[in-house]
């Protein structure tokens, strides 16, 4: 086999500069959509997860049971199933969401469920002596939680939250199933129109640009905030 010819065909099919030049503006638009969805998912998902974990500290059986059910459901269901349900089923109940809103809401549900469990486990892992010592100083229960336990729990949770956030935000690609114009959806459309897979190569590069810094940051946080063993 002619290696030069094989490389030429590889370049033509996967690194075609004419195709990339024609479609890269729309790919950058898809990149911007992916960043917006990912940022909203992380901010809202972590905030909601922390809120759910704090509500469990209220020690109300009915509330803890409801939160546990929520966490179990959204940790178990595949992300694609949730996205499709939110987008196609909710309109029958009178709630219609755009592809952007449906994808974002679905991933928020998933991340909040995982982060709620991570926050709760970190709170529970705080030594009981910390609680008792704070109470002995005259602090009320909510002050103990806010000023003593929660800072330690968040520090413990940071590495796990970072890894889980990265894993779930990659689910933005699943939004292409409901026509969200993110990176993968835009690349697939461009590849079909051009009859050339080069846009998918550009999509892979854009994902690397987006997620490699996040992975590096996650490793730094894991090293920075891990407890001494």
NORZIVEN-V883942 format. One record per helix or strand of 2 or more residues. SS is the DSSP state (a for helix, b for strand). FROM is the first residue (numbers start at 0). TO is the last residue. If there is no record, write none. Layout:
ss=SS from=FROM to=TO
ss=SS from=FROM to=TO
//
This chain:
ss=a from=2 to=13
ss=a from=16 to=55
ss=a from=60 to=75
ss=a from=78 to=92
ss=a from=98 to=124
ss=a from=127 to=135
ss=a from=140 to=177
ss=a from=182 to=193
ss=a from=197 to=224
//
